[in-house]
């Protein structure tokens, strides 16, 4: 699904990622953890193609295709989805209209006609019910006046509608109370399949109680320095990151 080989990246000529290697196979969930400033969000942004981050070395392959030269929109059309740590507000554009446009743009990129209105409405209803989203919510302006939990739930709804091959969730648990966290995690779990993969970027082990990862990776100083199973996340919660720093010395 996703192959990252010796990935280096910088922001404003400052090196952030310093040689990341990672392989994510279909059906897998990978969690990336690490202290502040370790490069977690930069990693997510580089894979998604955000232009302010310069990839200076390495390869990013999606299903065997090099996507490192593609812009974010093209990567999205290939099946890459990034949930933002701080989603943007778009006044005057409803959640429903936004998602209709996004789906039809992706279809257009694949040479398909717009999704028929009846099919679109049926899909919206199904996914809204799956994520326990009130239909009134869908007629609100995108993220305008939304609570943190509503913004995150909306992003998972977008993910449900877009059905990406690779979903990258950048600190989806940030600012969520336990009820919102459970609903978001439940949505992610229901959307998992043998044909897609998920990368969860988080500071906290608590999210991984609900979205159980196949692998946990620790990112420090721009490199993956340790990998393991979900048990590694519990160890990090208990001991912090200092013990890993000591191992590296």
C-alpha positions in Angstrom: 0.0 0.0 0.0 2.4 2.7 1.3 6.2 2.4 1.1 8.4 5.2 2.5 12.1 4.8 1.7 14.8 7.0 3.3 12.5 10.0 3.5 14.1 13.4 4.3 12.2 16.7 4.4 12.7 20.2 5.5 10.7 23.4 6.3 12.3 26.8 5.6 15.6 25.0 5.0 15.5 23.4 8.5 15.8 19.6 8.3 12.9 17.9 10.1 12.7 14.3 8.7 16.1 12.6 8.6 15.6 9.2 6.9 12.2 7.6 7.6 11.5 4.0 6.4 8.0 2.6 6.7 5.8 0.1 5.0 2.1 0.0 5.6 0.2 -2.9 4.0 -3.6 -3.1 3.2 -5.7 -3.8 6.2 -3.1 -2.5 8.7 -3.3 0.3 11.3 0.0 1.9 12.2 0.3 4.4 15.1 3.1 7.0 15.1 3.9 8.5 18.5 6.6 10.8 19.7 7.4 13.9 21.8 6.6 17.4 20.6 8.8 18.6 17.7 9.8 15.1 16.7 8.4 15.4 13.1 5.0 13.6 13.4 2.9 16.3 11.7 5.6 17.0 9.2 5.6 13.4 8.2 1.8 13.4 7.7 2.0 16.6 5.7 4.8 15.4 3.4 3.0 12.1 2.6 -0.1 14.2 1.8 1.9 16.6 -0.4 1.5 19.9 1.5 3.6 22.4 -0.4 5.3 24.2 2.5 7.2 21.1 3.2 10.1 20.2 0.9 10.9 16.6 0.4 14.7 16.6 -0.1 15.4 12.9 -0.5 13.7 9.5 -0.6 10.7 7.8 -2.1 7.0 7.8 -1.3 5.1 5.0 -3.1 1.4 4.3 -3.1 0.5 0.9 -4.5 3.8 0.9 -6.2 3.4 4.3 -7.8 5.8 7.2 -7.0 3.5 10.0 -5.7 6.3 12.3 -4.5 5.9 14.8 -7.4 2.1 15.0 -7.2 0.3 17.9 -5.6 -2.1 17.3 -2.7 -5.2 17.3 -4.9 -3.7 14.6 -7.1 -2.7 12.5 -4.1 -6.3 12.8 -2.7 -7.6 11.5 -6.1 -5.2 8.6 -5.8 -6.8 7.8 -2.4 -4.7 9.7 0.3 -6.8 11.3 3.0 -5.3 13.6 5.7 -7.3 14.7 8.7 -6.0 18.0 9.9 -5.0 18.8 13.5 -6.7 22.2 13.1 -9.5 21.9 10.4 -10.3 25.1 8.4 -13.6 26.9 8.6 -15.5 27.6 5.4 -18.4 30.0 6.0 -21.3 29.6 3.5 -20.4 26.1 2.3 -22.4 23.4 4.0 -20.9 20.1 5.1 -23.1 18.3 2.5 -22.2 20.6 -0.4 -18.5 20.4 0.5 -18.5 16.6 0.4 -20.6 16.4 -2.8 -18.0 18.6 -4.5 -15.1 16.6 -3.2 -16.6 13.3 -4.3 -17.5 14.5 -7.8 -14.0 16.1 -8.3 -12.4 12.8 -7.5 -14.8 11.0 -9.9 -14.0 13.6 -12.6 -10.3 12.9 -12.1 -11.0 9.2 -12.8 -13.0 10.0 -15.9 -16.4 9.3 -14.2 -19.7 11.2 -14.3 -21.0 13.0 -11.2 -22.5 10.6 -8.7 -26.3 10.6 -9.2 -28.1 12.7 -6.6 -30.2 9.8 -5.3 -27.0 7.7 -4.8 -25.3 10.6 -3.1 -28.2 11.2 -0.7 -28.4 7.5 0.2 -24.6 7.4 0.9 -24.8 10.5 3.0 -27.6 9.0 5.1 -25.8 5.7 5.6 -22.5 7.3 6.7 -24.2 9.9 8.9 -26.0 7.0 10.7 -22.8 5.0 11.0 -21.1 7.9 12.7 -24.1 9.0 14.8 -24.3 12.4 13.0 -27.5 14.4 13.2 -28.8 15.4 9.7 -29.1 19.0 10.9 -25.3 19.0 11.4 -24.8 18.4 7.6 -26.6 21.6 6.7 -24.2 23.8 8.8 -21.3 25.7 7.3 -18.2 23.6 7.3 -16.5 23.8 10.7 -18.0 27.2 11.5 -18.8 27.4 15.2 -18.0 23.7 15.5 -16.7 22.3 18.8 -13.4 20.3 18.7 -15.4 17.1 18.8 -17.7 18.2 16.0 -14.8 19.1 13.8 -13.2 15.7 14.2 -16.4 13.9 13.7 -16.9 15.9 10.5 -13.5 14.8 9.3 -14.3 11.2 9.9 -17.6 11.7 8.1 -15.6 13.1 5.1 -13.3 10.0 5.3 -16.3 7.7 5.3 -17.7 9.4 2.2 -14.4 9.6 0.3 -13.4 5.9 1.1 -9.7 6.6 0.8 -7.1 3.9 0.3 -4.8 5.5 2.9 -6.2 7.6 5.8 -3.7 9.6 7.9 -5.2 10.9 11.1 -3.1 13.7 12.5 -3.8 14.0 16.3 -7.5 13.2 15.8 -7.8 12.9 19.5 -6.6 16.4 20.2 -9.2 18.3 22.4 -11.8 15.5 22.4 -13.7 14.4 25.5 -14.1 10.7 26.1 -17.5 10.4 24.4 -16.4 12.2 21.2 -13.2 10.1 21.2 -15.3 6.9 21.3 -17.6 8.0 18.5 -14.6 9.0 16.3 -12.7 5.8 17.0 -15.9 3.7 16.4 -16.2 5.4 13.0 -12.6 4.7 12.1 -13.0 1.1 13.2 -16.1 0.6 11.1 -14.4 2.0 8.1 -11.4 -0.3 8.3 -11.2 -3.0 5.6 -8.7 -5.3 3.9 -8.5 -2.8 1.1 -7.5 0.3 3.0 -4.9 1.3 5.7 -4.8 3.8 8.5 -1.9 5.8 10.0 -2.8 7.3 13.4 -0.6 10.1 14.7 -1.1 10.7 18.4 0.6 11.9 21.6 -1.5 9.7 23.9 -2.0 6.0 24.4 -5.7 6.6 25.2 -6.8 6.8 21.6 -5.1 3.4 21.0 -7.5 1.8 23.5 -10.2 2.4 20.9 -8.3 2.2 17.6 -6.1 -0.8 18.2 -2.9 -0.6 16.0 -1.1 -3.5 14.4 2.2 -1.6 14.9 3.4 1.4 17.0 6.4 3.5 15.8 8.2 6.0 17.9 9.4 9.1 16.0 12.2 11.1 17.6 14.4 13.8 16.0 13.1 13.0 12.6 13.6 9.3 12.6 11.7 6.2 13.6 13.8 4.9 16.5 11.6 2.1 17.8 8.7 -0.1 16.5 6.5 -2.6 18.2 3.0 -3.8 18.9 0.3 -1.9 20.9 2.2 -2.9 24.1 4.8 -0.3 23.2 2.2 2.4 23.5 1.4 1.3 27.1 5.1 1.4 27.9 5.3 4.9 26.5 2.3 6.0 28.6 3.9 4.5 31.7 7.6 5.6 31.2 7.5 8.5 28.8 10.2 8.8 26.1 13.4 9.2 28.2 14.0 5.5 28.4 14.1 5.3 24.6 16.6 8.2 24.5 18.8 6.3 27.0 18.7 3.2 24.8 19.8 5.3 21.8 22.9 6.7 23.6 
